[in-house]
Amino acid sequence: VQLVESGGGSVQAGGSLTLSCVASGLNYNARCMGWYRQVPGKEREGVASIVTAYGNGAVLYYADSVKGRFTISQGSDKNTVNLQMSAPQPEDSAVYYCAAAQGRVCKFYGSWEFDYWGQGTQVTVS
């Protein structure tokens, strides 16, 4: 499985930025895809995730810090996950990582639920 992120960069506070992640090699209908972020010296923290399983509707999870500002969505083929960042703030600056797991349902409990990770993309809000 490979995850390739794009869309990172610099953005002014209050602006908008969209991150995208394309997955290859995911073969199970049940899958979790999400975004985590990390700043130097801190643990990786969950931002949002989307879970699809066996034809049921997608379940979305958000960290409290981004609820109402960030939106996670999935492409129709379920191999792409986007994170739309609206009104980002300087504290949202971090390296953002795409994450994925398959064959099970994730509950957004922690990064240990995810088996596959992208290389990360830097987001800087000023």
N, C-alpha and C positions, 0 to 999 in steps of 0.2 A: 504494500500500500504506500502510495506517495501522496503527500499533501503539498500543494504549491500555493503560497499566499501572494497577493498583490494588493496594491492600493494604499500602502502606507506612505507617510511623508509628513510634511509640516502643514499645519492648519492654524488659523487664528481662532482664539476662543470665541465661541458662539457661532462658528461656521459649521461646516459639515464635511464628512469624509466617509467613504465607503470602502471597507476591506472585503476582499473576495478570496475564496479558497476553493481550489479545484482538487477533487480527490480522484485518484485512479487506483483500481484494484479492490474496491469495496464490492463484495459479492452478495452480502446478505441483505434481505429486506429490512430486518431490524438493525438499525444503526443509530448512533449518536454522533452528532457533529457539533462543534462548539468553538468558542474563542476564550483563551486565557491571556493574561498579560502579566508582565513581570518588570519590575524596576530593580536596579542594582541594590543588593543588600536586603531585598525583601523576597518573601515566598511568592511563587506563582499563584495568581488568584483567578478564579473563574469570573468571566464577564457574562457570557450567555451560552446557551446550548439549545439545540433542537433535536428532538428524539422522534423517530418514526419507527413503527413496528407493525408488521403483518396487516397492512391496509388500514389501520386506524389513523385517525388524524394526527398531525404532528403536535407534540407537546413542547412548549417553549419554557425555558427557565432564564431568569435574569438575576444578576447580582443586584442587591438593593441600591448600590451606588450608581447604577446606570438605568434603572427602571424609569421609563418615561422619556429617556433621551436616546437610548440605543435600541435598534430593532434588528433582530436576527431573522433571516429568511433563507429558504432553500430553493434551489432550482428545481424545475419539474422533473429532471432526471435524478434528483436527490444526490447528485455527486458534487454539487456546488453549494457552498454556504456563504452568505454575505452578512456583513455587520455594518449597518448604517449608523453612523455616529452623528447625532444632531446636537448642536450646542455643546461640543466638547469643551472641557476645562483643562487648565494646566495639569491638574492632578490626574487626568486621563493619559498623560504622556507615559509611554511604556513601550516595551517590545510586545507585540501582540502575536500570539501563536494560535494557529488552527489546530484542532485536535479531533480525533475520530475514534470510534470503536464500532464494532459490528458483532452481530449475533446475540445481542442482549439489549436490555433497556437500561439506560442510565438515569440517575436521579439527581445529577448535578451536586453530588456530595463532595466531590473532590477530583483533583487531577488524576488520581490513581484509577479512575473509571475509564480513562482513555488510553488506548494502546498505541496510537499513531499520532505523530506530531510533525507539524511543518517546521521550517527553519526560523520562522519569526520575521516580522516586519515592524520597523520602528515607526511609531507615531509620536510626533512632537506637537504639543499644543502651546501656543504662546500668545 
